[in-house]
Amino acid sequence: MTDPTSTRRLLAACSLLFSYPDQATVDRIPLVREHLPVLPAHARDPLARFVDWLASTDVLRAQEHYVEIFDRRRKACLYLTYFLNGDTRGRGMALVGFKEAYQSVGFTIEDGELPDFLPVVMEFGAVGDLESALGILGRNRAGLELLHHALDGFDSPYAEVAGALLTVVPTGMTGPKAAELAASGPPTEMVGLTPFIPVESLRVGART
């Protein structure tokens, strides 16, 4: 079993590296590199390769790649509930669980971000409730596997980060398998239906 402290450090590193690569992120690369030896063994090499890529890539080029992959390609979605729920009213209900988990331990995030954003979930595990965060990730493992597969198919260095994360995500939890999600794709809502719970109201800190 992976040491909880090591797992928290891995989640912190992945949260940082899956965030938009601005100069502040790049400036923290040496810190991630410094902690590589104490991360879970199977995650070290993938993260080392990604860190080497990010450190050797011009910031503007890295930002262009991030936008191209995560903002313009649905298969590389960083919002966990999208894989299981698409943009349906079911997604709003799923987001409630994320928000309640955060609020139960006093964990807050920046205004304007949805609670299922992958870097947020990993930060929650790193500095908040590790067991709860791993449960969330485990229940969404199929989506994470699809994300990893998509990133690998796009030949994106971010596949290394997704692969490193999967080394600590629980397996065997309830929910559809990656192959099932890949075959069906995210569900769609009938045109004209109003979401049962507005997604905008589920941004952490928002009024419901």
GULOTOR-329636 format. One line per 8 residues: their letters; for each residue x, y, z of N, C-alpha, C. Coordinates in Angstrom, 3 decimals. Layout:
GULOTOR-329636
a> X/Y/Z/X/Y/Z/X/Y/Z  ...;
//
This chain:
GULOTOR-329636
mtdptstr> 0.849/-1.204/0.000/0.000/0.000/0.000/0.884/1.253/0.000  0.538/2.216/-0.856/1.334/3.429/-0.966/1.203/4.271/0.288  2.322/4.836/0.719/2.335/5.694/1.895/1.450/6.926/1.648  0.564/7.269/2.599/-0.330/8.413/2.389/0.412/9.721/2.105  1.530/9.940/2.776/2.281/11.177/2.553/2.810/11.229/1.127  3.296/10.101/0.638/3.790/10.025/-0.732/2.662/10.253/-1.733  1.494/9.705/-1.418/0.340/9.887/-2.305/-0.093/11.344/-2.336  -0.109/11.984/-1.174/-0.467/13.407/-1.126/0.500/14.235/-1.968;
rllaacsl> 1.780/13.926/-1.886/2.766/14.679/-2.662/2.582/14.463/-4.156  2.220/13.238/-4.530/1.966/12.974/-5.945/0.754/13.762/-6.428  -0.307/13.769/-5.645/-1.499/14.519/-6.035/-1.197/16.006/-6.143  -0.379/16.514/-5.233/-0.001/17.926/-5.292/0.776/18.221/-6.569  1.708/17.326/-6.911/2.512/17.521/-8.115/1.644/17.461/-9.368  0.758/16.468/-9.441/-0.115/16.327/-10.607/-1.090/17.485/-10.719  -1.569/17.987/-9.596/-2.466/19.139/-9.603/-1.769/20.340/-10.222  -0.543/20.564/-9.818/0.234/21.679/-10.364/0.473/21.491/-11.860;
lfsypdqa> 0.895/20.298/-12.246/1.299/20.064/-13.630/0.115/20.002/-14.588  -1.080/19.690/-14.084/-2.269/19.694/-14.931/-2.921/21.072/-14.988  -2.371/22.028/-14.267/-2.888/23.396/-14.311/-2.278/24.138/-15.499  -2.885/25.243/-15.858/-2.385/26.047/-16.978/-0.931/26.414/-16.746  -0.057/26.173/-17.724/1.382/26.375/-17.522/1.824/27.836/-17.632  1.411/28.645/-16.666/1.883/30.024/-16.646/3.282/30.065/-16.018  3.830/31.244/-15.898/5.198/31.355/-15.389/5.305/30.866/-13.955  4.259/31.069/-13.153/4.286/30.608/-11.765/4.415/29.085/-11.706;
tvdriplv> 3.725/28.395/-12.620/3.831/26.939/-12.677/5.237/26.520/-13.062  5.777/27.151/-14.080/7.127/26.822/-14.545/8.156/27.079/-13.445  7.955/28.136/-12.682/8.898/28.469/-11.616/8.932/27.415/-10.513  7.875/26.600/-10.425/7.812/25.575/-9.373/8.298/24.209/-9.847  8.780/24.132/-11.084/9.305/22.872/-11.600/10.431/22.315/-10.732  11.383/23.149/-10.285/12.452/22.605/-9.443/11.931/21.948/-8.169  10.827/22.470/-7.618/10.247/21.882/-6.414/9.695/20.491/-6.715  9.016/20.348/-7.859/8.500/19.033/-8.248/9.653/18.066/-8.470;
rehlpvlp> 10.684/18.523/-9.161/11.838/17.664/-9.433/12.511/17.221/-8.126  12.570/18.127/-7.172/13.192/17.828/-5.883/12.463/16.712/-5.145  11.127/16.652/-5.316/10.326/15.670/-4.586/10.110/14.371/-5.356  10.607/14.258/-6.562/10.415/13.038/-7.340/10.857/11.774/-6.594  12.001/11.787/-5.893/12.447/10.554/-5.234/11.514/10.052/-4.137  10.651/10.911/-3.593/9.772/10.472/-2.508/8.347/10.213/-2.991  8.124/10.282/-4.303/6.804/9.974/-4.850/6.671/8.463/-5.031  5.439/7.958/-5.174/5.260/6.528/-5.435/6.135/6.080/-6.598;
ahardpla> 6.755/4.935/-6.466/7.808/4.492/-7.390/7.383/4.519/-8.857  6.187/4.005/-9.156/5.766/3.892/-10.555/5.399/5.235/-11.171  5.272/6.269/-10.359/4.912/7.580/-10.872/6.135/8.441/-11.168  7.288/8.053/-10.681/8.471/8.925/-10.771/8.935/9.151/-12.201  9.113/8.078/-12.965/9.641/8.226/-14.319/8.706/9.010/-15.237  7.380/8.718/-15.233/6.487/9.527/-16.084/6.530/11.016/-15.744  6.527/11.331/-14.448/6.562/12.747/-14.068/7.902/13.377/-14.408  8.982/12.622/-14.273/10.300/13.143/-14.624/10.347/13.508/-16.105;
rfvdwlas> 9.759/12.647/-16.949/9.744/12.936/-18.385/8.914/14.185/-18.684  7.774/14.314/-18.006/6.953/15.500/-18.255/7.657/16.760/-17.779  8.237/16.711/-16.600/8.941/17.877/-16.055/10.075/18.288/-16.990  10.787/17.321/-17.548/11.859/17.638/-18.495/11.301/18.355/-19.719  10.131/17.875/-20.206/9.518/18.532/-21.362/9.108/19.958/-21.031  8.428/20.142/-19.907/7.941/21.473/-19.554/9.099/22.439/-19.322  10.159/21.950/-18.686/11.308/22.811/-18.404/12.047/23.227/-19.673  11.961/22.405/-20.698/12.708/22.685/-21.935/11.847/23.336/-23.011;
tdvlraqe> 10.589/23.592/-22.691/9.654/24.161/-23.668/9.376/25.619/-23.343  9.382/26.455/-24.371/9.045/27.864/-24.183/7.655/27.982/-23.558  7.493/28.904/-22.626/6.232/29.047/-21.889/5.055/29.267/-22.841  5.223/30.136/-23.827/4.134/30.398/-24.764/3.779/29.151/-25.567  4.792/28.379/-25.944/4.528/27.136/-26.683/3.789/26.138/-25.799  4.184/26.041/-24.538/3.506/25.131/-23.606/2.056/25.557/-23.405  1.815/26.859/-23.343/0.450/27.359/-23.174/-0.395/27.072/-24.404  0.179/27.228/-25.588/-0.533/26.916/-26.822/-0.922/25.444/-26.860;
hyveifdr> -0.015/24.581/-26.434/-0.293/23.149/-26.426/-1.414/22.834/-25.430  -1.380/23.452/-24.258/-2.402/23.222/-23.230/-3.776/23.605/-23.751  -3.882/24.770/-24.372/-5.161/25.239/-24.906/-5.643/24.322/-26.024  -4.732/23.933/-26.910/-5.095/23.063/-28.024/-5.636/21.725/-27.526  -5.012/21.164/-26.509/-5.396/19.844/-26.017/-6.633/19.901/-25.123  -6.624/20.762/-24.120/-7.669/20.718/-23.095/-8.867/21.623/-23.365  -8.690/22.650/-24.161/-9.807/23.556/-24.432/-10.506/23.260/-25.750  -9.832/22.572/-26.658/-10.392/22.388/-28.001/-10.703/20.938/-28.347;
rrkaclyl> -10.395/20.019/-27.444/-10.628/18.608/-27.740/-11.431/17.979/-26.603  -12.636/17.568/-26.892/-13.527/17.048/-25.858/-13.001/15.783/-25.205  -12.272/14.984/-25.961/-11.777/13.732/-25.397/-10.765/13.977/-24.284  -10.164/15.158/-24.265/-9.182/15.490/-23.228/-9.801/16.464/-22.236  -10.929/16.087/-21.692/-11.653/16.955/-20.755/-11.099/16.776/-19.342  -10.858/17.883/-18.655/-10.339/17.833/-17.284/-11.450/17.938/-16.243  -12.711/17.879/-16.674/-13.836/17.936/-15.742/-14.413/16.528/-15.603  -14.240/15.925/-14.436/-14.497/14.502/-14.255/-15.938/14.090/-14.544;
tyflngdt> -16.903/14.901/-14.165/-18.293/14.481/-14.344/-18.705/14.466/-15.804  -17.941/15.084/-16.671/-18.309/15.122/-18.089/-18.312/13.729/-18.699  -17.359/12.885/-18.322/-17.237/11.570/-18.940/-18.469/10.698/-18.656  -18.987/10.786/-17.443/-20.135/9.964/-17.055/-21.469/10.626/-17.375  -21.508/11.959/-17.353/-22.793/12.656/-17.420/-22.956/13.584/-18.612  -21.868/13.901/-19.311/-21.974/14.870/-20.385/-22.507/16.194/-19.851  -23.147/16.949/-20.696/-23.767/18.202/-20.261/-25.261/17.984/-20.040  -25.577/17.162/-19.048/-26.968/16.843/-18.728/-27.281/17.264/-17.302;
rgrgmalv> -28.561/17.150/-16.935/-28.950/17.473/-15.565/-28.287/16.519/-14.573  -27.933/15.320/-15.028/-27.231/14.376/-14.159/-25.883/14.898/-13.723  -25.279/15.729/-14.555/-23.990/16.303/-14.177/-24.146/17.255/-12.998  -25.217/18.015/-12.992/-25.457/18.920/-11.878/-25.595/18.171/-10.570  -26.298/17.052/-10.603/-26.461/16.237/-9.397/-25.123/15.663/-8.959  -24.297/15.234/-9.922/-22.992/14.669/-9.593/-22.090/15.720/-8.943  -22.184/16.946/-9.411/-21.352/18.013/-8.868/-21.688/18.321/-7.407  -22.934/18.056/-7.023/-23.328/18.283/-5.632/-22.439/17.479/-4.693;
gfkeayqs> -22.152/16.220/-5.067/-21.325/15.368/-4.223/-19.939/15.923/-4.027  -19.344/16.475/-5.092/-18.020/17.087/-4.989/-18.069/18.265/-4.023  -19.052/19.118/-4.212/-19.156/20.324/-3.397/-19.363/19.983/-1.923  -20.196/18.992/-1.639/-20.457/18.604/-0.253/-19.215/17.998/0.394  -18.443/17.222/-0.379/-17.211/16.640/0.154/-16.225/17.735/0.551  -16.113/18.751/-0.264/-15.212/19.855/0.047/-15.683/20.621/1.285  -16.951/20.944/1.301/-17.472/21.747/2.400/-17.401/21.016/3.734  -17.462/19.684/3.719/-17.452/18.908/4.961/-16.149/19.049/5.733;
vgftiedg> -15.069/19.403/5.044/-13.777/19.571/5.723/-13.260/21.001/5.601  -14.119/21.909/5.156/-13.735/23.315/5.064/-12.774/23.625/3.941  -12.764/22.787/2.891/-11.870/23.008/1.752/-12.538/23.961/0.773  -11.843/25.005/0.379/-12.388/25.983/-0.568/-11.455/26.130/-1.757  -12.018/26.521/-2.868/-11.229/26.782/-4.063/-11.576/28.161/-4.590  -10.849/28.576/-5.608/-11.058/29.904/-6.163/-12.455/30.020/-6.768  -13.033/31.197/-6.630/-14.336/31.449/-7.238/-14.232/31.265/-8.753  -15.277/30.737/-9.333/-15.314/30.586/-10.780/-14.880/29.230/-11.281;
elpdflpv> -14.378/28.357/-10.397/-13.969/27.029/-10.828/-14.975/25.988/-10.383  -15.254/25.028/-11.248/-16.171/23.955/-10.897/-15.465/22.917/-10.031  -16.188/22.284/-9.103/-15.551/21.378/-8.143/-15.047/20.070/-8.739  -15.446/19.733/-9.984/-14.962/18.486/-10.568/-13.731/18.685/-11.450  -13.181/19.894/-11.475/-11.959/20.167/-12.238/-10.830/19.326/-11.650  -10.186/18.516/-12.464/-9.231/17.526/-11.974/-8.143/18.111/-11.073  -7.491/19.225/-11.420/-6.495/19.785/-10.494/-7.074/20.133/-9.125  -8.352/20.536/-9.084/-9.005/20.849/-7.811/-9.187/19.587/-6.984;
vmefgavg> -9.646/18.512/-7.613/-9.850/17.246/-6.897/-8.519/16.757/-6.321  -7.450/16.884/-7.095/-6.139/16.433/-6.614/-5.611/17.318/-5.492  -5.869/18.606/-5.588/-5.469/19.504/-4.500/-6.227/19.160/-3.222  -7.504/18.817/-3.373/-8.315/18.388/-2.235/-7.671/17.183/-1.553  -7.187/16.228/-2.330/-6.520/15.065/-1.755/-5.184/15.396/-1.137  -4.499/16.386/-1.708/-3.165/16.740/-1.218/-3.210/17.473/0.112  -4.187/18.363/0.283/-4.205/19.200/1.484/-5.478/19.041/2.303  -6.439/18.266/1.790/-7.701/18.091/2.495/-7.907/16.664/2.946;
dlesalgi> -8.931/16.038/2.419/-9.310/14.681/2.809/-8.821/13.693/1.751  -7.698/13.043/2.011/-7.095/12.136/1.035/-8.025/10.974/0.710  -8.594/10.357/1.722/-9.458/9.193/1.491/-10.662/9.553/0.625  -11.279/10.690/0.897/-12.434/11.127/0.122/-12.032/11.427/-1.319  -10.890/12.077/-1.498/-10.422/12.412/-2.846/-10.128/11.157/-3.653  -9.492/10.172/-3.022/-9.206/8.924/-3.725/-10.496/8.185/-4.076  -11.505/8.306/-3.215/-12.795/7.715/-3.525/-13.415/8.365/-4.756  -13.344/9.688/-4.826/-13.858/10.409/-5.987/-13.113/9.977/-7.247;
lgrnragl> -11.788/9.941/-7.167/-10.986/9.553/-8.321/-11.263/8.107/-8.723  -11.417/7.241/-7.725/-11.705/5.839/-8.018/-13.030/5.641/-8.724  -14.039/6.373/-8.278/-15.356/6.253/-8.915/-15.362/6.838/-10.324  -14.362/7.646/-10.611/-14.237/8.250/-11.934/-13.025/7.708/-12.700  -12.551/6.539/-12.285/-11.353/5.979/-12.910/-11.551/5.751/-14.418  -12.734/5.308/-14.820/-12.963/5.063/-16.245/-12.725/6.333/-17.058  -13.220/7.461/-16.560/-12.995/8.729/-17.244/-11.524/9.094/-17.290  -10.815/8.834/-16.196/-9.380/9.119/-16.151/-8.610/8.235/-17.131;
ellhhald> -9.046/6.994/-17.271/-8.398/6.105/-18.241/-8.648/6.593/-19.669  -9.858/7.081/-19.926/-10.145/7.641/-21.245/-9.309/8.885/-21.503  -9.160/9.720/-20.481/-8.325/10.908/-20.611/-6.887/10.516/-20.939  -6.361/9.534/-20.213/-4.996/9.071/-20.455/-4.852/8.546/-21.883  -5.830/7.757/-22.321/-5.790/7.199/-23.670/-5.838/8.300/-24.720  -6.697/9.309/-24.495/-6.817/10.411/-25.450/-5.518/11.205/-25.533  -4.939/11.510/-24.392/-3.691/12.276/-24.373/-2.570/11.512/-25.069  -2.543/10.208/-24.854/-1.547/9.384/-25.520/-1.782/9.390/-27.029;
gfdspyae> -3.045/9.316/-27.435/-3.375/9.341/-28.855/-3.038/10.669/-29.510  -3.119/11.753/-28.751/-2.756/13.073/-29.258/-1.249/13.314/-29.199  -0.509/12.323/-28.707/0.943/12.431/-28.540/1.303/13.624/-27.650  0.496/13.815/-26.613/0.715/14.933/-25.693/1.565/14.497/-24.506  2.537/15.298/-24.112/3.323/14.988/-22.909/2.458/14.852/-21.662  1.257/15.446/-21.668/0.377/15.354/-20.501/-0.098/13.923/-20.241  0.084/13.037/-21.213/-0.228/11.625/-20.980/0.635/11.070/-19.853  1.828/11.598/-19.700/2.719/11.147/-18.622/2.138/11.494/-17.252;
vagalltv> 1.540/12.668/-17.135/0.948/13.091/-15.860/-0.273/12.231/-15.547  -1.098/11.984/-16.564/-2.274/11.145/-16.358/-1.863/9.728/-15.966  -0.831/9.217/-16.601/-0.357/7.883/-16.261/0.174/7.807/-14.849  0.895/8.842/-14.431/1.420/8.884/-13.062/0.279/8.916/-12.052  -0.746/9.701/-12.333/-1.894/9.789/-11.434/-2.582/8.436/-11.287  -2.766/7.727/-12.387/-3.483/6.454/-12.356/-2.800/5.408/-11.483  -1.522/5.581/-11.183/-0.821/4.592/-10.346/-1.351/4.573/-8.917  -2.061/5.641/-8.496/-2.587/5.669/-7.129/-4.118/5.719/-7.080;
vptgmtgp> -4.760/5.743/-8.244/-6.226/5.786/-8.268/-6.766/4.387/-8.026  -7.660/4.209/-7.047/-8.191/2.882/-6.731/-8.880/2.231/-7.928  -8.803/0.920/-7.984/-9.482/0.144/-9.022/-10.613/-0.656/-8.384  -11.481/-1.188/-9.217/-12.533/-2.084/-8.733/-13.703/-1.406/-8.074  -13.790/-0.068/-8.150/-14.929/0.626/-7.552/-16.105/0.600/-8.521  -17.295/0.888/-8.014/-18.492/0.842/-8.848/-18.443/1.897/-9.938  -19.122/1.606/-11.017/-19.172/2.546/-12.124/-18.838/1.850/-13.427  -19.091/2.511/-14.545/-18.814/1.904/-15.842/-17.324/1.746/-16.082;
kaaelaas> -16.985/0.838/-16.979/-15.602/0.631/-17.354/-15.240/1.588/-18.494  -13.925/1.794/-18.670/-13.466/2.713/-19.707/-13.962/2.298/-21.082  -13.959/0.989/-21.357/-14.402/0.512/-22.670/-15.862/0.858/-22.913  -16.689/0.785/-21.857/-18.106/1.111/-21.989/-18.288/2.596/-22.297  -17.537/3.441/-21.593/-17.630/4.877/-21.833/-17.133/5.231/-23.221  -16.059/4.571/-23.642/-15.512/4.846/-24.967/-16.509/4.489/-26.051  -17.275/3.410/-25.841/-18.245/2.958/-26.837/-19.470/3.859/-26.897  -19.917/4.333/-25.727/-21.160/5.105/-25.676/-20.938/6.605/-25.781;
gpptemvg> -19.798/7.097/-25.268/-19.565/8.528/-25.223/-20.401/9.179/-24.142  -20.122/10.450/-23.809/-20.914/11.144/-22.790/-22.373/11.240/-23.207  -23.318/11.083/-22.276/-24.740/11.185/-22.617/-25.118/12.603/-23.003  -26.205/12.733/-23.747/-26.686/14.052/-24.145/-28.109/14.241/-23.645  -28.478/15.498/-23.396/-29.822/15.844/-22.911/-30.699/16.205/-24.101  -31.977/15.975/-23.967/-32.897/16.402/-25.013/-32.913/17.920/-25.098  -32.961/18.444/-26.314/-32.965/19.889/-26.515/-34.173/20.501/-25.821  -33.950/21.616/-25.113/-35.050/22.321/-24.486/-35.239/22.014/-23.030;
ltpfipve> -34.547/20.988/-22.509/-34.695/20.660/-21.096/-33.792/21.553/-20.260  -34.315/22.109/-19.210/-33.532/22.931/-18.298/-32.872/22.038/-17.259  -31.569/22.208/-17.001/-30.914/21.370/-15.997/-31.625/21.465/-14.658  -31.713/20.328/-13.959/-32.384/20.296/-12.655/-31.666/21.191/-11.657  -30.344/21.176/-11.691/-29.539/22.066/-10.856/-28.577/22.812/-11.769  -28.647/24.141/-11.841/-27.761/24.880/-12.731/-26.294/24.620/-12.381  -25.504/24.255/-13.381/-24.089/23.986/-13.148/-23.401/25.204/-12.544  -23.811/26.405/-12.973/-23.157/27.616/-12.469/-23.291/27.759/-10.962;
slrvgart> -24.375/27.235/-10.392/-24.599/27.370/-8.955/-23.711/26.452/-8.143  -23.024/25.525/-8.835/-22.207/24.550/-8.123/-20.738/24.919/-8.117  -20.407/26.092/-8.582/-19.052/26.574/-8.421/-18.821/26.781/-6.933  -17.683/26.338/-6.452/-17.429/26.402/-5.012/-17.533/27.832/-4.539  -18.311/28.029/-3.488/-18.487/29.377/-2.960/-19.721/30.084/-3.506  -20.356/29.499/-4.536/-21.530/30.137/-5.122/-22.760/29.867/-4.258  -23.736/30.718/-4.392/-25.004/30.519/-3.690/-25.865/29.557/-4.497  -26.587/28.667/-3.808/-27.468/27.741/-4.505/-28.913/28.100/-4.239;
//
